[in-house]
Amino acid sequence: RATRATAGTGAKAFLDQRILLEAKRLLAHTDLPVGRCAHHLGFRDTGNFTTFFRRQTGLAPTSWADMARS
């Protein structure tokens, strides 16, 4: 309830947004491969991270990173 009152969204959505923001930062501003980014963000499996990222953005992490860097 506190997250919804403060941020206007549920706790899960709030955490997903924060994880996505950090993922985008890592992909755009570092040379870390996707697997290392996934591990840094707490994902045990790169595939799970890729699924999460694609669900949130509509793009694979590598595709998004290529666009962000160009």
mmJSON file of the N, C-alpha and C atoms, coordinates in Angstrom:
{"data_MODEL":{"atom_site":{
"group_PDB":["ATOM","ATOM","ATOM","ATOM","ATOM","ATOM","ATOM","ATOM","ATOM","ATOM","ATOM","ATOM","ATOM","ATOM","ATOM","ATOM","ATOM","ATOM","ATOM","ATOM","ATOM","ATOM","ATOM","ATOM","ATOM","ATOM","ATOM","ATOM","ATOM","ATOM","ATOM","ATOM","ATOM","ATOM","ATOM","ATOM","ATOM","ATOM","ATOM","ATOM","ATOM","ATOM","ATOM","ATOM","ATOM","ATOM","ATOM","ATOM","ATOM","ATOM","ATOM","ATOM","ATOM","ATOM","ATOM","ATOM","ATOM","ATOM","ATOM","ATOM","ATOM","ATOM","ATOM","ATOM","ATOM","ATOM","ATOM","ATOM","ATOM","ATOM","ATOM","ATOM","ATOM","ATOM","ATOM","ATOM","ATOM","ATOM","ATOM","ATOM","ATOM","ATOM","ATOM","ATOM","ATOM","ATOM","ATOM","ATOM","ATOM","ATOM","ATOM","ATOM","ATOM","ATOM","ATOM","ATOM","ATOM","ATOM","ATOM","ATOM","ATOM","ATOM","ATOM","ATOM","ATOM","ATOM","ATOM","ATOM","ATOM","ATOM","ATOM","ATOM","ATOM","ATOM","ATOM","ATOM","ATOM","ATOM","ATOM","ATOM","ATOM","ATOM","ATOM","ATOM","ATOM","ATOM","ATOM","ATOM","ATOM","ATOM","ATOM","ATOM","ATOM","ATOM","ATOM","ATOM","ATOM","ATOM","ATOM","ATOM","ATOM","ATOM","ATOM","ATOM","ATOM","ATOM","ATOM","ATOM","ATOM","ATOM","ATOM","ATOM","ATOM","ATOM","ATOM","ATOM","ATOM","ATOM","ATOM","ATOM","ATOM","ATOM","ATOM","ATOM","ATOM","ATOM","ATOM","ATOM","ATOM","ATOM","ATOM","ATOM","ATOM","ATOM","ATOM","ATOM","ATOM","ATOM","ATOM","ATOM","ATOM","ATOM","ATOM","ATOM","ATOM","ATOM","ATOM","ATOM","ATOM","ATOM","ATOM","ATOM","ATOM","ATOM","ATOM","ATOM","ATOM","ATOM","ATOM","ATOM","ATOM","ATOM","ATOM","ATOM","ATOM","ATOM","ATOM","ATOM","ATOM","ATOM"],
"id":[1,2,3,4,5,6,7,8,9,10,11,12,13,14,15,16,17,18,19,20,21,22,23,24,25,26,27,28,29,30,31,32,33,34,35,36,37,38,39,40,41,42,43,44,45,46,47,48,49,50,51,52,53,54,55,56,57,58,59,60,61,62,63,64,65,66,67,68,69,70,71,72,73,74,75,76,77,78,79,80,81,82,83,84,85,86,87,88,89,90,91,92,93,94,95,96,97,98,99,100,101,102,103,104,105,106,107,108,109,110,111,112,113,114,115,116,117,118,119,120,121,122,123,124,125,126,127,128,129,130,131,132,133,134,135,136,137,138,139,140,141,142,143,144,145,146,147,148,149,150,151,152,153,154,155,156,157,158,159,160,161,162,163,164,165,166,167,168,169,170,171,172,173,174,175,176,177,178,179,180,181,182,183,184,185,186,187,188,189,190,191,192,193,194,195,196,197,198,199,200,201,202,203,204,205,206,207,208,209,210],
"type_symbol":["N","C","C","N","C","C","N","C","C","N","C","C","N","C","C","N","C","C","N","C","C","N","C","C","N","C","C","N","C","C","N","C","C","N","C","C","N","C","C","N","C","C","N","C","C","N","C","C","N","C","C","N","C","C","N","C","C","N","C","C","N","C","C","N","C","C","N","C","C","N","C","C","N","C","C","N","C","C","N","C","C","N","C","C","N","C","C","N","C","C","N","C","C","N","C","C","N","C","C","N","C","C","N","C","C","N","C","C","N","C","C","N","C","C","N","C","C","N","C","C","N","C","C","N","C","C","N","C","C","N","C","C","N","C","C","N","C","C","N","C","C","N","C","C","N","C","C","N","C","C","N","C","C","N","C","C","N","C","C","N","C","C","N","C","C","N","C","C","N","C","C","N","C","C","N","C","C","N","C","C","N","C","C","N","C","C","N","C","C","N","C","C","N","C","C","N","C","C","N","C","C","N","C","C","N","C","C","N","C","C"],
"label_atom_id":["N","CA","C","N","CA","C","N","CA","C","N","CA","C","N","CA","C","N","CA","C","N","CA","C","N","CA","C","N","CA","C","N","CA","C","N","CA","C","N","CA","C","N","CA","C","N","CA","C","N","CA","C","N","CA","C","N","CA","C","N","CA","C","N","CA","C","N","CA","C","N","CA","C","N","CA","C","N","CA","C","N","CA","C","N","CA","C","N","CA","C","N","CA","C","N","CA","C","N","CA","C","N","CA","C","N","CA","C","N","CA","C","N","CA","C","N","CA","C","N","CA","C","N","CA","C","N","CA","C","N","CA","C","N","CA","C","N","CA","C","N","CA","C","N","CA","C","N","CA","C","N","CA","C","N","CA","C","N","CA","C","N","CA","C","N","CA","C","N","CA","C","N","CA","C","N","CA","C","N","CA","C","N","CA","C","N","CA","C","N","CA","C","N","CA","C","N","CA","C","N","CA","C","N","CA","C","N","CA","C","N","CA","C","N","CA","C","N","CA","C","N","CA","C","N","CA","C","N","CA","C","N","CA","C","N","CA","C","N","CA","C","N","CA","C"],
"label_alt_id":[null,null,null,null,null,null,null,null,null,null,null,null,null,null,null,null,null,null,null,null,null,null,null,null,null,null,null,null,null,null,null,null,null,null,null,null,null,null,null,null,null,null,null,null,null,null,null,null,null,null,null,null,null,null,null,null,null,null,null,null,null,null,null,null,null,null,null,null,null,null,null,null,null,null,null,null,null,null,null,null,null,null,null,null,null,null,null,null,null,null,null,null,null,null,null,null,null,null,null,null,null,null,null,null,null,null,null,null,null,null,null,null,null,null,null,null,null,null,null,null,null,null,null,null,null,null,null,null,null,null,null,null,null,null,null,null,null,null,null,null,null,null,null,null,null,null,null,null,null,null,null,null,null,null,null,null,null,null,null,null,null,null,null,null,null,null,null,null,null,null,null,null,null,null,null,null,null,null,null,null,null,null,null,null,null,null,null,null,null,null,null,null,null,null,null,null,null,null,null,null,null,null,null,null,null,null,null,null,null,null],
"label_comp_id":["ARG","ARG","ARG","ALA","ALA","ALA","THR","THR","THR","ARG","ARG","ARG","ALA","ALA","ALA","THR","THR","THR","ALA","ALA","ALA","GLY","GLY","GLY","THR","THR","THR","GLY","GLY","GLY","ALA","ALA","ALA","LYS","LYS","LYS","ALA","ALA","ALA","PHE","PHE","PHE","LEU","LEU","LEU","ASP","ASP","ASP","GLN","GLN","GLN","ARG","ARG","ARG","ILE","ILE","ILE","LEU","LEU","LEU","LEU","LEU","LEU","GLU","GLU","GLU","ALA","ALA","ALA","LYS","LYS","LYS","ARG","ARG","ARG","LEU","LEU","LEU","LEU","LEU","LEU","ALA","ALA","ALA","HIS","HIS","HIS","THR","THR","THR","ASP","ASP","ASP","LEU","LEU","LEU","PRO","PRO","PRO","VAL","VAL","VAL","GLY","GLY","GLY","ARG","ARG","ARG","CYS","CYS","CYS","ALA","ALA","ALA","HIS","HIS","HIS","HIS","HIS","HIS","LEU","LEU","LEU","GLY","GLY","GLY","PHE","PHE","PHE","ARG","ARG","ARG","ASP","ASP","ASP","THR","THR","THR","GLY","GLY","GLY","ASN","ASN","ASN","PHE","PHE","PHE","THR","THR","THR","THR","THR","THR","PHE","PHE","PHE","PHE","PHE","PHE","ARG","ARG","ARG","ARG","ARG","ARG","GLN","GLN","GLN","THR","THR","THR","GLY","GLY","GLY","LEU","LEU","LEU","ALA","ALA","ALA","PRO","PRO","PRO","THR","THR","THR","SER","SER","SER","TRP","TRP","TRP","ALA","ALA","ALA","ASP","ASP","ASP","MET","MET","MET","ALA","ALA","ALA","ARG","ARG","ARG","SER","SER","SER"],
"label_asym_id":["A","A","A","A","A","A","A","A","A","A","A","A","A","A","A","A","A","A","A","A","A","A","A","A","A","A","A","A","A","A","A","A","A","A","A","A","A","A","A","A","A","A","A","A","A","A","A","A","A","A","A","A","A","A","A","A","A","A","A","A","A","A","A","A","A","A","A","A","A","A","A","A","A","A","A","A","A","A","A","A","A","A","A","A","A","A","A","A","A","A","A","A","A","A","A","A","A","A","A","A","A","A","A","A","A","A","A","A","A","A","A","A","A","A","A","A","A","A","A","A","A","A","A","A","A","A","A","A","A","A","A","A","A","A","A","A","A","A","A","A","A","A","A","A","A","A","A","A","A","A","A","A","A","A","A","A","A","A","A","A","A","A","A","A","A","A","A","A","A","A","A","A","A","A","A","A","A","A","A","A","A","A","A","A","A","A","A","A","A","A","A","A","A","A","A","A","A","A","A","A","A","A","A","A","A","A","A","A","A","A"],
"label_entity_id":["1","1","1","1","1","1","1","1","1","1","1","1","1","1","1","1","1","1","1","1","1","1","1","1","1","1","1","1","1","1","1","1","1","1","1","1","1","1","1","1","1","1","1","1","1","1","1","1","1","1","1","1","1","1","1","1","1","1","1","1","1","1","1","1","1","1","1","1","1","1","1","1","1","1","1","1","1","1","1","1","1","1","1","1","1","1","1","1","1","1","1","1","1","1","1","1","1","1","1","1","1","1","1","1","1","1","1","1","1","1","1","1","1","1","1","1","1","1","1","1","1","1","1","1","1","1","1","1","1","1","1","1","1","1","1","1","1","1","1","1","1","1","1","1","1","1","1","1","1","1","1","1","1","1","1","1","1","1","1","1","1","1","1","1","1","1","1","1","1","1","1","1","1","1","1","1","1","1","1","1","1","1","1","1","1","1","1","1","1","1","1","1","1","1","1","1","1","1","1","1","1","1","1","1","1","1","1","1","1","1"],
"label_seq_id":[1,1,1,2,2,2,3,3,3,4,4,4,5,5,5,6,6,6,7,7,7,8,8,8,9,9,9,10,10,10,11,11,11,12,12,12,13,13,13,14,14,14,15,15,15,16,16,16,17,17,17,18,18,18,19,19,19,20,20,20,21,21,21,22,22,22,23,23,23,24,24,24,25,25,25,26,26,26,27,27,27,28,28,28,29,29,29,30,30,30,31,31,31,32,32,32,33,33,33,34,34,34,35,35,35,36,36,36,37,37,37,38,38,38,39,39,39,40,40,40,41,41,41,42,42,42,43,43,43,44,44,44,45,45,45,46,46,46,47,47,47,48,48,48,49,49,49,50,50,50,51,51,51,52,52,52,53,53,53,54,54,54,55,55,55,56,56,56,57,57,57,58,58,58,59,59,59,60,60,60,61,61,61,62,62,62,63,63,63,64,64,64,65,65,65,66,66,66,67,67,67,68,68,68,69,69,69,70,70,70],
"pdbx_PDB_ins_code":[null,null,null,null,null,null,null,null,null,null,null,null,null,null,null,null,null,null,null,null,null,null,null,null,null,null,null,null,null,null,null,null,null,null,null,null,null,null,null,null,null,null,null,null,null,null,null,null,null,null,null,null,null,null,null,null,null,null,null,null,null,null,null,null,null,null,null,null,null,null,null,null,null,null,null,null,null,null,null,null,null,null,null,null,null,null,null,null,null,null,null,null,null,null,null,null,null,null,null,null,null,null,null,null,null,null,null,null,null,null,null,null,null,null,null,null,null,null,null,null,null,null,null,null,null,null,null,null,null,null,null,null,null,null,null,null,null,null,null,null,null,null,null,null,null,null,null,null,null,null,null,null,null,null,null,null,null,null,null,null,null,null,null,null,null,null,null,null,null,null,null,null,null,null,null,null,null,null,null,null,null,null,null,null,null,null,null,null,null,null,null,null,null,null,null,null,null,null,null,null,null,null,null,null,null,null,null,null,null,null],
"Cartn_x":[0.824,0.0,0.859,1.958,2.833,3.42,3.814,4.364,3.314,2.105,1.034,0.723,0.705,0.409,1.517,2.753,3.888,4.208,4.284,4.733,3.584,2.379,1.238,1.189,1.96,1.991,2.243,1.961,2.191,3.679,4.001,5.394,6.104,5.46,6.089,6.382,5.427,5.64,6.734,6.757,7.781,9.17,9.313,10.606,11.008,10.048,10.34,10.831,10.225,10.645,12.064,12.386,13.733,14.775,14.445,15.355,15.556,14.48,14.577,15.43,15.256,16.052,17.545,17.883,19.288,19.805,18.977,19.382,19.7,18.85,19.091,20.377,20.61,21.829,23.066,23.037,24.182,24.404,23.335,23.458,23.92,23.488,23.822,25.185,25.622,26.798,27.974,27.866,28.991,29.188,30.29,30.559,30.267,29.516,29.179,28.303,28.583,27.691,26.355,25.371,24.025,24.036,24.773,24.834,25.356,26.359,26.904,25.919,25.228,24.186,23.103,22.693,21.657,22.092,23.303,23.819,23.898,24.368,24.482,23.116,22.069,20.716,19.991,20.656,20.058,19.367,19.489,18.906,19.889,19.417,20.289,20.532,19.614,19.67,19.53,20.391,20.336,19.015,18.504,17.226,16.082,16.072,15.02,15.135,16.363,16.571,16.107,16.465,16.064,14.549,13.881,12.411,11.832,12.36,11.921,12.11,13.298,13.615,12.724,12.548,11.718,10.254,9.773,8.394,8.203,9.22,9.117,9.309,10.195,10.567,10.128,9.856,9.53,10.76,11.952,13.202,14.087,14.935,15.948,16.984,17.633,18.626,19.72,20.213,21.267,20.763,19.543,18.966,18.783,18.282,18.084,19.425,20.437,21.761,22.356,22.207,22.713,22.059,20.743,20.023,20.452,20.623,20.981,22.375,23.258,24.647,24.847,23.888,24.062,23.356],
"Cartn_y":[-1.202,0.0,1.252,1.201,2.373,2.716,1.7,1.948,2.558,2.033,2.571,4.017,4.308,5.663,6.642,6.192,7.07,7.171,6.036,6.01,5.885,5.595,5.462,4.14,3.17,1.86,0.801,-0.428,-1.507,-1.778,-2.533,-2.816,-3.566,-4.572,-5.362,-4.488,-3.687,-2.798,-1.776,-1.268,-0.296,-0.93,-2.13,-2.82,-3.142,-3.602,-3.895,-2.643,-1.501,-0.252,0.12,-0.054,0.269,-0.678,-1.965,-2.939,-2.612,-2.283,-1.935,-0.686,0.3,1.522,1.214,0.394,0.032,-0.825,-1.714,-2.533,-1.646,-0.681,0.236,1.028,1.465,2.213,1.36,0.121,-0.769,-1.065,-1.324,-1.67,-0.491,0.702,1.884,2.467,2.342,3.087,2.23,0.925,0.046,-0.92,-1.625,-2.643,-4.044,-4.121,-5.43,-6.208,-7.494,-8.323,-8.532,-8.933,-9.111,-10.061,-11.132,-12.1,-11.501,-10.642,-9.978,-8.967,-8.253,-7.318,-8.087,-9.205,-10.021,-10.453,-10.932,-11.379,-10.204,-9.067,-7.875,-7.458,-7.683,-7.287,-8.36,-9.488,-10.526,-11.645,-11.671,-12.76,-13.92,-15.107,-16.287,-16.785,-16.452,-16.973,-15.824,-15.775,-14.724,-14.769,-15.962,-16.108,-15.445,-15.571,-14.919,-13.403,-12.893,-11.46,-10.983,-11.729,-11.358,-11.339,-12.323,-12.357,-11.16,-10.863,-9.698,-8.416,-8.236,-7.01,-6.872,-7.959,-7.923,-7.633,-8.179,-7.933,-6.456,-5.834,-4.441,-3.455,-3.789,-2.825,-3.209,-4.476,-4.94,-5.286,-5.138,-5.426,-6.33,-7.084,-7.864,-6.899,-7.257,-6.363,-5.924,-6.842,-6.478,-5.488,-5.676,-4.742,-3.371,-3.339,-2.059,-1.362,-2.116,-1.541,-0.973,-1.688,-1.181,0.141,0.223,1.47,2.593,2.286,3.305,3.865,3.032,3.46,4.192,4.069,4.735,6.07],
"Cartn_z":[0.0,0.0,0.0,0.722,0.801,-0.57,-1.327,-2.659,-3.571,-3.507,-4.346,-3.957,-2.67,-2.212,-2.599,-2.532,-2.805,-4.288,-4.959,-6.355,-7.349,-6.863,-7.763,-8.49,-8.031,-8.662,-7.589,-7.907,-6.964,-6.77,-5.736,-5.4,-6.525,-7.098,-8.174,-9.375,-9.797,-10.947,-10.649,-9.433,-9.042,-9.123,-8.572,-8.621,-10.059,-10.862,-12.268,-12.995,-12.722,-13.358,-12.944,-11.682,-11.192,-11.79,-11.875,-12.474,-13.949,-14.643,-16.061,-16.253,-15.423,-15.519,-15.357,-14.376,-14.159,-15.312,-15.833,-16.973,-18.174,-18.434,-19.555,-19.339,-18.111,-17.822,-18.083,-17.594,-17.798,-19.274,-19.992,-21.406,-22.25,-21.902,-22.7,-22.36,-21.115,-20.674,-20.22,-20.38,-20.058,-21.211,-21.174,-22.19,-21.67,-20.567,-20.008,-20.986,-21.179,-21.986,-21.258,-21.987,-21.435,-20.245,-20.329,-19.238,-17.945,-18.04,-16.848,-16.289,-17.178,-16.731,-15.981,-16.553,-15.926,-14.529,-14.417,-13.118,-12.136,-12.61,-11.761,-11.21,-11.995,-11.601,-10.796,-10.561,-9.728,-10.475,-11.787,-12.567,-12.589,-12.314,-12.328,-13.742,-14.63,-15.989,-16.982,-17.977,-18.986,-19.747,-19.966,-20.676,-19.937,-18.62,-17.831,-17.925,-17.891,-18.031,-19.408,-20.44,-21.797,-21.925,-21.361,-21.384,-20.641,-19.457,-18.685,-19.496,-20.05,-20.777,-22.011,-22.747,-23.96,-23.609,-22.512,-22.08,-21.73,-21.148,-20.726,-21.88,-22.823,-23.861,-25.27,-25.48,-26.828,-27.648,-27.052,-27.753,-26.91,-27.583,-26.878,-26.308,-25.22,-24.618,-25.594,-26.415,-27.366,-28.404,-28.881,-29.85,-29.225,-28.001,-27.316,-27.099,-26.679,-26.427,-27.714,-28.818,-30.102,-30.468,-30.275,-30.58,-29.639,-28.377,-27.377,-27.622,-28.1,-28.308,-29.627,-30.531,-31.842,-31.91],
"occupancy":[1.0,1.0,1.0,1.0,1.0,1.0,1.0,1.0,1.0,1.0,1.0,1.0,1.0,1.0,1.0,1.0,1.0,1.0,1.0,1.0,1.0,1.0,1.0,1.0,1.0,1.0,1.0,1.0,1.0,1.0,1.0,1.0,1.0,1.0,1.0,1.0,1.0,1.0,1.0,1.0,1.0,1.0,1.0,1.0,1.0,1.0,1.0,1.0,1.0,1.0,1.0,1.0,1.0,1.0,1.0,1.0,1.0,1.0,1.0,1.0,1.0,1.0,1.0,1.0,1.0,1.0,1.0,1.0,1.0,1.0,1.0,1.0,1.0,1.0,1.0,1.0,1.0,1.0,1.0,1.0,1.0,1.0,1.0,1.0,1.0,1.0,1.0,1.0,1.0,1.0,1.0,1.0,1.0,1.0,1.0,1.0,1.0,1.0,1.0,1.0,1.0,1.0,1.0,1.0,1.0,1.0,1.0,1.0,1.0,1.0,1.0,1.0,1.0,1.0,1.0,1.0,1.0,1.0,1.0,1.0,1.0,1.0,1.0,1.0,1.0,1.0,1.0,1.0,1.0,1.0,1.0,1.0,1.0,1.0,1.0,1.0,1.0,1.0,1.0,1.0,1.0,1.0,1.0,1.0,1.0,1.0,1.0,1.0,1.0,1.0,1.0,1.0,1.0,1.0,1.0,1.0,1.0,1.0,1.0,1.0,1.0,1.0,1.0,1.0,1.0,1.0,1.0,1.0,1.0,1.0,1.0,1.0,1.0,1.0,1.0,1.0,1.0,1.0,1.0,1.0,1.0,1.0,1.0,1.0,1.0,1.0,1.0,1.0,1.0,1.0,1.0,1.0,1.0,1.0,1.0,1.0,1.0,1.0,1.0,1.0,1.0,1.0,1.0,1.0,1.0,1.0,1.0,1.0,1.0,1.0],
"B_iso_or_equiv":[0.0,0.0,0.0,0.0,0.0,0.0,0.0,0.0,0.0,0.0,0.0,0.0,0.0,0.0,0.0,0.0,0.0,0.0,0.0,0.0,0.0,0.0,0.0,0.0,0.0,0.0,0.0,0.0,0.0,0.0,0.0,0.0,0.0,0.0,0.0,0.0,0.0,0.0,0.0,0.0,0.0,0.0,0.0,0.0,0.0,0.0,0.0,0.0,0.0,0.0,0.0,0.0,0.0,0.0,0.0,0.0,0.0,0.0,0.0,0.0,0.0,0.0,0.0,0.0,0.0,0.0,0.0,0.0,0.0,0.0,0.0,0.0,0.0,0.0,0.0,0.0,0.0,0.0,0.0,0.0,0.0,0.0,0.0,0.0,0.0,0.0,0.0,0.0,0.0,0.0,0.0,0.0,0.0,0.0,0.0,0.0,0.0,0.0,0.0,0.0,0.0,0.0,0.0,0.0,0.0,0.0,0.0,0.0,0.0,0.0,0.0,0.0,0.0,0.0,0.0,0.0,0.0,0.0,0.0,0.0,0.0,0.0,0.0,0.0,0.0,0.0,0.0,0.0,0.0,0.0,0.0,0.0,0.0,0.0,0.0,0.0,0.0,0.0,0.0,0.0,0.0,0.0,0.0,0.0,0.0,0.0,0.0,0.0,0.0,0.0,0.0,0.0,0.0,0.0,0.0,0.0,0.0,0.0,0.0,0.0,0.0,0.0,0.0,0.0,0.0,0.0,0.0,0.0,0.0,0.0,0.0,0.0,0.0,0.0,0.0,0.0,0.0,0.0,0.0,0.0,0.0,0.0,0.0,0.0,0.0,0.0,0.0,0.0,0.0,0.0,0.0,0.0,0.0,0.0,0.0,0.0,0.0,0.0,0.0,0.0,0.0,0.0,0.0,0.0,0.0,0.0,0.0,0.0,0.0,0.0],
"pdbx_formal_charge":[null,null,null,null,null,null,null,null,null,null,null,null,null,null,null,null,null,null,null,null,null,null,null,null,null,null,null,null,null,null,null,null,null,null,null,null,null,null,null,null,null,null,null,null,null,null,null,null,null,null,null,null,null,null,null,null,null,null,null,null,null,null,null,null,null,null,null,null,null,null,null,null,null,null,null,null,null,null,null,null,null,null,null,null,null,null,null,null,null,null,null,null,null,null,null,null,null,null,null,null,null,null,null,null,null,null,null,null,null,null,null,null,null,null,null,null,null,null,null,null,null,null,null,null,null,null,null,null,null,null,null,null,null,null,null,null,null,null,null,null,null,null,null,null,null,null,null,null,null,null,null,null,null,null,null,null,null,null,null,null,null,null,null,null,null,null,null,null,null,null,null,null,null,null,null,null,null,null,null,null,null,null,null,null,null,null,null,null,null,null,null,null,null,null,null,null,null,null,null,null,null,null,null,null,null,null,null,null,null,null],
"auth_seq_id":[1,1,1,2,2,2,3,3,3,4,4,4,5,5,5,6,6,6,7,7,7,8,8,8,9,9,9,10,10,10,11,11,11,12,12,12,13,13,13,14,14,14,15,15,15,16,16,16,17,17,17,18,18,18,19,19,19,20,20,20,21,21,21,22,22,22,23,23,23,24,24,24,25,25,25,26,26,26,27,27,27,28,28,28,29,29,29,30,30,30,31,31,31,32,32,32,33,33,33,34,34,34,35,35,35,36,36,36,37,37,37,38,38,38,39,39,39,40,40,40,41,41,41,42,42,42,43,43,43,44,44,44,45,45,45,46,46,46,47,47,47,48,48,48,49,49,49,50,50,50,51,51,51,52,52,52,53,53,53,54,54,54,55,55,55,56,56,56,57,57,57,58,58,58,59,59,59,60,60,60,61,61,61,62,62,62,63,63,63,64,64,64,65,65,65,66,66,66,67,67,67,68,68,68,69,69,69,70,70,70],
"auth_comp_id":["ARG","ARG","ARG","ALA","ALA","ALA","THR","THR","THR","ARG","ARG","ARG","ALA","ALA","ALA","THR","THR","THR","ALA","ALA","ALA","GLY","GLY","GLY","THR","THR","THR","GLY","GLY","GLY","ALA","ALA","ALA","LYS","LYS","LYS","ALA","ALA","ALA","PHE","PHE","PHE","LEU","LEU","LEU","ASP","ASP","ASP","GLN","GLN","GLN","ARG","ARG","ARG","ILE","ILE","ILE","LEU","LEU","LEU","LEU","LEU","LEU","GLU","GLU","GLU","ALA","ALA","ALA","LYS","LYS","LYS","ARG","ARG","ARG","LEU","LEU","LEU","LEU","LEU","LEU","ALA","ALA","ALA","HIS","HIS","HIS","THR","THR","THR","ASP","ASP","ASP","LEU","LEU","LEU","PRO","PRO","PRO","VAL","VAL","VAL","GLY","GLY","GLY","ARG","ARG","ARG","CYS","CYS","CYS","ALA","ALA","ALA","HIS","HIS","HIS","HIS","HIS","HIS","LEU","LEU","LEU","GLY","GLY","GLY","PHE","PHE","PHE","ARG","ARG","ARG","ASP","ASP","ASP","THR","THR","THR","GLY","GLY","GLY","ASN","ASN","ASN","PHE","PHE","PHE","THR","THR","THR","THR","THR","THR","PHE","PHE","PHE","PHE","PHE","PHE","ARG","ARG","ARG","ARG","ARG","ARG","GLN","GLN","GLN","THR","THR","THR","GLY","GLY","GLY","LEU","LEU","LEU","ALA","ALA","ALA","PRO","PRO","PRO","THR","THR","THR","SER","SER","SER","TRP","TRP","TRP","ALA","ALA","ALA","ASP","ASP","ASP","MET","MET","MET","ALA","ALA","ALA","ARG","ARG","ARG","SER","SER","SER"],
"auth_asym_id":["A","A","A","A","A","A","A","A","A","A","A","A","A","A","A","A","A","A","A","A","A","A","A","A","A","A","A","A","A","A","A","A","A","A","A","A","A","A","A","A","A","A","A","A","A","A","A","A","A","A","A","A","A","A","A","A","A","A","A","A","A","A","A","A","A","A","A","A","A","A","A","A","A","A","A","A","A","A","A","A","A","A","A","A","A","A","A","A","A","A","A","A","A","A","A","A","A","A","A","A","A","A","A","A","A","A","A","A","A","A","A","A","A","A","A","A","A","A","A","A","A","A","A","A","A","A","A","A","A","A","A","A","A","A","A","A","A","A","A","A","A","A","A","A","A","A","A","A","A","A","A","A","A","A","A","A","A","A","A","A","A","A","A","A","A","A","A","A","A","A","A","A","A","A","A","A","A","A","A","A","A","A","A","A","A","A","A","A","A","A","A","A","A","A","A","A","A","A","A","A","A","A","A","A","A","A","A","A","A","A"],
"auth_atom_id":["N","CA","C","N","CA","C","N","CA","C","N","CA","C","N","CA","C","N","CA","C","N","CA","C","N","CA","C","N","CA","C","N","CA","C","N","CA","C","N","CA","C","N","CA","C","N","CA","C","N","CA","C","N","CA","C","N","CA","C","N","CA","C","N","CA","C","N","CA","C","N","CA","C","N","CA","C","N","CA","C","N","CA","C","N","CA","C","N","CA","C","N","CA","C","N","CA","C","N","CA","C","N","CA","C","N","CA","C","N","CA","C","N","CA","C","N","CA","C","N","CA","C","N","CA","C","N","CA","C","N","CA","C","N","CA","C","N","CA","C","N","CA","C","N","CA","C","N","CA","C","N","CA","C","N","CA","C","N","CA","C","N","CA","C","N","CA","C","N","CA","C","N","CA","C","N","CA","C","N","CA","C","N","CA","C","N","CA","C","N","CA","C","N","CA","C","N","CA","C","N","CA","C","N","CA","C","N","CA","C","N","CA","C","N","CA","C","N","CA","C","N","CA","C","N","CA","C","N","CA","C","N","CA","C","N","CA","C","N","CA","C","N","CA","C"],
"pdbx_PDB_model_num":[1,1,1,1,1,1,1,1,1,1,1,1,1,1,1,1,1,1,1,1,1,1,1,1,1,1,1,1,1,1,1,1,1,1,1,1,1,1,1,1,1,1,1,1,1,1,1,1,1,1,1,1,1,1,1,1,1,1,1,1,1,1,1,1,1,1,1,1,1,1,1,1,1,1,1,1,1,1,1,1,1,1,1,1,1,1,1,1,1,1,1,1,1,1,1,1,1,1,1,1,1,1,1,1,1,1,1,1,1,1,1,1,1,1,1,1,1,1,1,1,1,1,1,1,1,1,1,1,1,1,1,1,1,1,1,1,1,1,1,1,1,1,1,1,1,1,1,1,1,1,1,1,1,1,1,1,1,1,1,1,1,1,1,1,1,1,1,1,1,1,1,1,1,1,1,1,1,1,1,1,1,1,1,1,1,1,1,1,1,1,1,1,1,1,1,1,1,1,1,1,1,1,1,1,1,1,1,1,1,1]
}}}
